[in-house]
Amino acid sequence: MNSHTAVIVPDPGIPLPKALEPGDRVDLAATPRSTRTAIGRQLDDILPVGRTYEFAIRRGRAIVTVPVRTVDASTSTSTGVGLWEWGTFCSVVLLGGIALLASWRGRDRAAAGLALWAIANVFGFAAGLAPLDGRLGLSAQLGSDVLDLLARVGFYMMVESMAGAALTPRSRALWRASFLLLLGAGAVATLGGILVFIASGWAEFLLPQYGFVLTASYFVPVALLFANYRHADGAHRLRLRWMLWSSVVLVTSVFLYSTQLLGPFASDITTTLLLPIAMAGFLYAVLRHRVIDVAVVLNRGLVYAATTSLVLGLFALLESLIERTTLGHDADLLLELAVPLG
């Protein structure tokens, strides 16, 4: 795809409509705005099943209007669809666990940043996966992008708080300025790119080479983690190790998704596999190494109640089994009382 033309490329296992052929070129400016909105939505998300969109296909010097109907990709034979569904499910579940733990039991600014990152990502996934189009779909798309930017703010806040006194006021200001500059560039490329494309059909900012700009704001907190790791003592370095490598996996997945470096299909599948690994690493770092201040407290009353229920349940089961195996229908009253008492 260039700034004015998109090329039709089939997904493995999902047949193209009969009116389209691989390599067909879509004239984005001549394509209706409703279809451009759907294209912008489909770049990151999903569309309602059974909707028809018209594409302006350039064949030679002529432009042919081709209607295309959306189908349910989950019914395809592509293994990538199943991997994407399960990978997304695992990522959302792990993110929910991180969000609950950090927001409920977090005690410091780093925990607040982690909670913001996880919660914004969970709601961003929800907005991104909503099968909407038109104005609602555009609103969901923009909302998902804004939440993604907000999640990056939380991620940076967590990493900066973890650095603590290791940062001087001057270095803290430089790190913040670098992050905000790259975050602003990513916001312009993301939000501005999709709005300009829908309005005019100019898709320059949607090209894969701008994926580096969309990922760059994550590079700053990861670089700050590396700097903090290098100057940390042995105990603190061990605590940071899982967080550091989980961050590397996360940024790799975001980079591959934004740049499509391995090709559309392979990049999406690789990203889907890497995201749950990164989330599991973050959760392990929080629970095992306490890289943020969380207090995991079990309520004694709940523990006692659960233990009592378990003991009584096992006793009742055992008593019932003994009665069935040792007592007949004609057993006298004394024996029936003696067995459960024993």
C-alpha positions in Angstrom: 0.0 0.0 0.0 1.1 3.6 -0.7 -0.5 6.8 0.4 -3.2 6.6 -2.3 -3.5 2.9 -3.2 -4.0 -0.3 -1.3 -3.2 -3.8 -2.6 -5.5 -6.8 -2.0 -3.6 -9.6 -0.2 -5.6 -12.7 0.9 -5.2 -14.1 4.5 -4.3 -17.8 4.7 -7.4 -19.9 5.0 -9.8 -17.1 4.2 -11.0 -17.1 0.5 -11.3 -13.8 -1.3 -14.7 -12.7 -2.7 -15.3 -13.8 -6.3 -15.1 -10.2 -7.5 -11.6 -9.6 -6.1 -8.3 -11.1 -7.1 -4.9 -11.0 -5.3 -3.0 -8.0 -6.4 -6.1 -5.8 -7.1 -5.4 -2.2 -6.4 -7.9 -0.1 -4.4 -8.1 3.5 -5.2 -8.5 4.9 -1.7 -9.6 8.4 -2.7 -12.4 7.0 -5.0 -13.5 4.5 -2.4 -16.6 5.7 -0.4 -15.9 7.3 3.0 -17.9 4.6 4.8 -15.6 1.9 3.4 -12.5 4.0 4.3 -13.8 4.1 7.9 -14.2 0.3 7.8 -10.6 0.0 6.4 -9.3 2.1 9.2 -11.1 0.0 11.7 -10.0 -3.2 10.2 -6.3 -2.2 10.4 -6.4 -2.9 14.1 -9.8 -4.4 15.0 -12.8 -6.3 13.7 -15.9 -5.4 11.7 -19.6 -6.6 12.0 -20.3 -9.8 10.1 -22.7 -9.5 7.1 -22.0 -5.9 6.2 -21.3 -4.9 2.6 -18.7 -2.3 1.6 -17.9 -0.9 -1.8 -14.3 -0.8 -3.0 -13.1 1.2 -6.0 -10.8 -1.2 -7.8 -8.5 0.2 -10.5 -8.2 -2.1 -13.4 -6.2 -0.6 -16.2 -7.5 2.9 -16.8 -11.0 2.1 -15.5 -12.3 2.1 -11.9 -14.7 -0.7 -11.0 -16.9 -0.6 -7.9 -16.8 -4.0 -6.2 -19.1 -4.8 -3.2 -17.5 -6.9 -0.5 -19.4 -8.6 2.3 -17.7 -9.3 5.7 -17.6 -12.9 6.9 -16.9 -14.6 10.3 -13.2 -15.3 10.2 -13.6 -17.8 13.1 -15.2 -20.3 10.8 -12.2 -20.3 8.4 -9.6 -23.1 8.2 -6.8 -20.7 9.2 -4.9 -21.8 12.3 -3.9 -18.2 12.8 -7.5 -17.2 13.7 -7.6 -19.7 16.5 -4.2 -18.6 17.8 -5.2 -15.0 17.7 -8.4 -15.7 19.7 -6.7 -17.7 22.4 -3.7 -15.3 22.5 -6.0 -12.3 22.9 -8.1 -14.1 25.6 -4.9 -15.0 27.6 -3.6 -11.5 27.3 -6.8 -9.9 28.5 -7.1 -12.4 31.5 -3.5 -11.7 32.6 -4.0 -8.0 32.2 -7.2 -8.2 34.3 -5.2 -10.0 37.0 -2.5 -7.3 36.9 -5.0 -4.5 37.0 -6.9 -6.0 39.9 -3.8 -6.7 41.9 -2.1 -3.3 41.3 -5.3 -1.2 41.9 -6.6 -3.2 44.9 -3.4 -3.9 46.7 -0.9 -1.4 45.3 0.7 0.9 47.8 3.0 3.2 45.8 3.2 5.3 42.7 4.8 2.5 40.7 1.7 0.3 41.5 -0.6 3.1 40.4 1.3 3.4 37.1 1.1 -0.4 36.5 -2.7 -0.3 37.3 -3.2 2.6 34.8 -1.3 0.7 32.2 -3.2 -2.6 32.7 -6.7 -1.0 33.0 -6.2 1.2 30.0 -5.1 -1.8 27.9 -8.1 -3.9 29.1 -10.5 -1.2 28.0 -8.5 -0.6 24.9 -8.9 -4.2 24.0 -12.6 -4.0 24.6 -13.0 -1.0 22.4 -10.9 -2.5 19.7 -12.7 -5.8 19.6 -16.2 -4.3 19.6 -17.8 -5.3 16.2 -18.8 -1.8 15.2 -18.6 0.3 12.1 -19.7 3.8 11.0 -19.5 6.6 13.5 -19.6 4.1 16.4 -16.8 2.1 14.9 -14.7 5.3 14.4 -15.4 6.4 18.0 -14.4 2.9 19.3 -11.2 3.1 17.1 -10.2 6.5 18.4 -11.1 5.5 21.9 -8.9 2.4 21.7 -6.0 4.5 20.3 -6.4 7.1 23.1 -6.4 4.3 25.7 -3.3 2.8 24.2 -1.5 6.2 24.6 -2.8 6.5 28.2 -1.5 3.0 28.9 2.0 4.1 27.8 1.8 7.0 30.3 1.1 4.6 33.1 3.9 2.3 32.0 6.4 5.2 32.0 5.1 6.4 35.4 5.7 2.9 36.8 9.3 2.6 35.5 10.2 6.1 36.6 8.9 5.4 40.1 10.9 2.2 40.2 14.1 4.2 39.4 13.4 6.4 42.5 16.4 8.2 43.9 18.7 6.9 41.2 17.4 9.8 39.0 18.6 13.3 39.5 16.1 16.1 38.9 18.0 16.9 35.6 18.0 13.4 34.3 14.3 12.9 35.4 13.4 16.0 33.3 15.3 14.7 30.3 13.7 11.3 30.5 10.2 12.8 30.8 10.8 15.3 27.9 12.0 12.4 25.6 9.0 10.3 26.5 6.5 13.1 26.0 8.1 14.1 22.7 7.8 10.6 21.3 4.4 10.1 22.8 3.2 13.2 21.0 4.6 12.0 17.7 2.9 8.7 18.1 -0.4 10.5 18.9 -0.2 12.6 15.7 0.7 9.6 13.6 -2.1 7.4 15.2 -5.0 9.8 15.6 -4.2 12.2 12.9 -3.4 9.5 10.4 -6.7 7.7 10.8 -8.7 10.9 10.6 -6.9 12.3 7.6 -7.3 8.9 5.8 -11.0 8.7 6.4 -11.5 12.3 5.3 -9.4 12.3 2.2 -8.2 8.8 1.4 -4.5 9.8 2.1 -3.0 6.9 4.0 0.6 8.0 4.4 0.6 7.7 8.2 -0.9 4.2 8.0 2.0 2.8 6.1 4.1 0.2 8.0 7.3 2.4 7.9 5.6 4.7 10.5 5.3 1.8 12.9 8.6 2.8 14.5 7.0 6.2 15.5 4.0 4.3 17.0 6.4 2.1 19.1 9.0 4.8 20.0 7.3 6.0 23.2 7.8 2.5 24.7 11.5 2.7 24.0 12.1 5.4 26.6 10.8 3.5 29.7 12.6 0.3 28.5 15.9 2.3 28.1 15.3 3.7 31.6 14.8 0.2 33.0 18.1 -0.8 31.4 19.9 2.2 33.0 18.3 1.5 36.3 19.3 -2.2 36.0 22.9 -1.4 35.3 23.3 0.7 38.4 21.3 -1.5 40.8 22.8 -3.7 43.5 22.5 -7.4 43.4 19.2 -7.8 45.2 17.5 -5.0 43.3 18.9 -6.2 40.0 17.3 -9.6 40.6 13.9 -7.9 41.2 14.2 -5.9 38.0 15.3 -8.7 35.7 11.9 -10.2 35.1 10.4 -6.7 34.6 13.1 -5.8 32.2 12.9 -8.8 29.9 9.1 -8.8 30.0 9.2 -5.2 28.8 11.5 -6.2 26.0 9.1 -8.9 24.9 6.2 -6.4 25.1 8.0 -3.8 23.0 9.0 -6.4 20.5 5.4 -7.5 20.0 4.2 -3.8 19.7 7.0 -3.1 17.2 6.2 -6.2 15.0 2.5 -5.4 15.1 3.0 -1.7 14.1 5.6 -2.3 11.4 4.4 -5.6 10.0 8.1 -6.5 9.7 7.5 -10.2 9.2 4.6 -9.7 6.8 0.9 -9.1 7.9 0.1 -12.7 8.8 3.4 -13.7 10.5 3.6 -10.4 12.4 0.1 -10.7 13.8 0.6 -14.3 14.9 4.0 -13.5 16.5 2.5 -10.6 18.3 -0.3 -12.7 19.6 2.1 -15.3 21.0 4.4 -12.7 22.6 1.8 -10.6 24.4 0.7 -13.3 26.9 4.4 -14.1 27.6 5.0 -10.5 28.5 1.9 -10.3 30.6 2.8 -13.5 32.5 6.3 -12.1 33.1 4.9 -8.8 34.6 2.5 -10.7 36.8 5.3 -13.0 38.0 7.6 -10.1 38.7 4.9 -8.4 40.8 4.0 -11.5 42.8 7.3 -13.2 43.2 9.8 -10.3 43.3 7.6 -7.5 44.5 9.0 -5.0 42.1 6.2 -2.7 43.2 4.7 -2.3 46.7 1.7 -4.6 46.9 0.2 -6.1 49.9 -1.3 -9.5 49.3 -3.3 -10.1 52.5 -5.7 -13.1 53.1 -8.7 -12.5 55.3 -8.4 -14.9 58.2 -12.2 -15.3 58.5 -12.4 -16.4 54.9 -9.6 -18.8 55.4 -11.2 -20.3 58.5 -14.6 -20.5 56.8 -13.1 -22.2 53.7 -11.1 -24.7 55.9 -14.2 -25.5 58.0 -16.3 -26.0 55.0 -13.7 -28.3 53.5 -13.4 -30.4 56.7 -17.2 -30.7 57.2 -17.7 -31.6 53.5 -15.0 -34.3 53.6 -16.5 -35.6 56.9 -20.0 -35.8 55.4 -18.7 -37.5 52.3 -16.7 -40.1 54.4 -19.7 -40.7 56.7 -22.0 -41.3 53.8 -19.6 -43.7 52.2 -19.2 -45.7 55.4 -22.9 -45.9 55.9 -23.4 -47.2 52.4 -20.7 -49.8 52.7 -21.2 -51.1 56.2 -24.9 -50.7 57.0 -27.8 -52.6 55.6 -31.4 -51.6 55.4 -32.2 -53.6 58.5 -29.5 -52.2 60.8 -30.7 -51.3 64.3 -30.7 -47.8 65.7 -27.6 -48.3 67.9 -25.4 -49.4 65.0 -26.7 -46.5 62.9 -25.6 -44.0 65.6 -22.3 -45.8 66.4 -20.9 -45.7 62.8 -21.0 -42.0 62.1 -19.8 -41.3 65.7 -16.9 -43.6 65.1 
